Each structure stands twice: as structure tokens, then as C-alpha cells.
Amino acid sequence: MLHPLHNGWLRLGILLTFLTRQAGAIVLYDTDNPLTNTTAPTGIYADSGWAWQGQYGAFLGTMIGDQYFITAQHVGVQSSGTFVSTAAQNGLADVTYTIDVAANGGTGFWDISGTDLRVFKINETFSSWAPLYTGGSEAGRSLVTYGRGAPRGAAITLGGDLHGWYTQNSDGITRWGANVVNQIATTSVGDLLVAQFNAISGQNEATLSHGDSGGGVFIQVGSNWYLAGVNYAAEGYFDTNNTRFDSSEFSAALFDKGGFYQGSDATTWTFHTDTAVDKPTAMYASRISSSSSEILGIITSAPVPEPSSLLLIGLGAFFQRRRRL
């Protein structure tokens, strides 16, 4: 089951088995400090999309054209009617842009067919925006993701061993984290980038939490960063038993789901045997590349060519039930 990064449920139908193997605010493996990764990334993650994030109501969106930004459909139409580039994002001062409600014949936005992606137009003009990734070589690449969820909560243990942390409701602070694209999933809501939440320290290892929906996911090609996805979901829910309607299910960022049930009281539960090898959960992002032609047709930008040096990394995987964020 995919558990929303805001309220609501959505069941996914898998259209084919994966051929590639391969996460807010962001939940970080390294720390629960709410001030961590709340400023622009530096070092190897410098210029990785922070400046192109903006606040769309309680969520994030990414600037993708002189008058356009993209976010997740499932966050709905936010009542603010604005897109805000904060001083924290642009390094200067808050700038509020108004959404063009007359766009697309009065619809006010464009929904990208067969996906969770939604494009909005503003009345003003952005000074810069993210280039879209249009290639097919995301798998195996490092990513940086942005969200407005909350840092991790209390520890979750089993038999004295740490397995992860409870997730909390959004605190509205923009944070970033890193991971690796493990595979591409083909689903009833389009292609999704998949990244596992592993027990890796010192590398800003991250997954998603409530409130992270709509934030951008960036990958690096050469020296440049491209928008490759938009935050959609993370795995869940979890429980210590398969008793239905006992109100004991919970949301969590688990780097090892072994020993826990996964699913929901409303549907069914699947048990993951606890083994010596961790069984990580994963995060999911709507893939930009699969819809790049439709998006570019809306924003009338030139596509980014696929670098000839990229290699597709293949490895099989199984798609478990997950939660939208």
C-alpha cells in the first residue's frame, strides 16, 4: 500500500515486473535534529535544485519554466493560490507569485496523463528554473530530494535491535536528503523512481514522510543537476500483528521491515520475516522522463539531450505495498 505524504489512500496496480533494481521534511538516517539539512546543500550536492523549490500551500513545487512549476496531483489545489520562493531558497527575500487560474482554458493547471504530476502557470516570471531530465538512465544514480514533512520520531526496535523510526506529521520546514535511484517501477500512476532507505551513515541517507509530496528529486549528469522526479510515496503502513481494526498500525521510516506486518487494517497484512539481512523500505517519485514530451509541450522548453555515456543498470526487484505521502 502506498501511503500518502498527506491524508488519503491509493492502491496501485502493477503493470509489469521490474527489470531494473535499484528516498522530509525528509527523514534522515543520521539524525533526528530538526535543523539538519535546512539550508542549501553544499559540496557534492551544491546547486542540486534547492533554489528551484517553492512553497505551494503546505507542500513544495519545482520551477520548470519561466512561468511554470510542477508538483504532485494528490496534494490537491491549495487554497493559497500562490507559489512562494522563500528567502531561504533564493538567498534574498520572499517572493510571492500568483497562480494563473485562467490557464488551460480555465482549469488553472495541467494534469499529466496517467501520472500524479500537475503543472501550474504563474502570472509573473521566474528568473531561473530547473532543466528536466529526459533520458532513461536514472537507475544507479545518486539523487537529492526536497520536502516539507517532519524529521524522524521515536525509535522502533524489535528484540532490542533498531529497525527505524516512527514518522510524524509535517512541521512545514523545507529539508533535503540524498539516496540512490535503485529502479524504475511501472504502475497505474505512471513510472516511478524507486530508492531504498538503507542503514548508511554519513551520506545524508533519506526517505520521505508526511508533507514531502510535491518536492523535487534531482539527479546529476556531468556537472549539472536535472529534475528527474516529484515526490509521491513511501512504504507503509506497518504493524506488529495482523489483527484488523485494532488501531495499532503506524507510519514509519524503516531501514529493516523484517519482523513487521505491512499493509492496512482496511485491506490486508503481509508479514516480512526477520532475517540477518536488512529488508529496507523505499520511497517513490513520479518520473519526469516518461512524461517529458507532454510537460515540455506545456512549457514550450527545449528538451535536454540524453548523454551518450550513461549506462542502464539492471537488477530484478519486487514491488511491495506502499503509502502515498
Helices and strands as residue ranges (DSSP letters): E 2-3, E 27-28, G 43-45, G 50-52, E 53-56, E 59-65, E 68-72, G 73-75, E 82-85, H 87-90, E 95-98, H 103-106, E 110-111, E 117-121, E 142-147, E 155-158, E 161-166, E 175-180, E 183-187, E 190-196, E 206-207, E 216-221, E 224-235, E 238-239, E 252-254, E 261-263, E 269-271, E 282-287, G 289-291, H 292-299, E 323-324
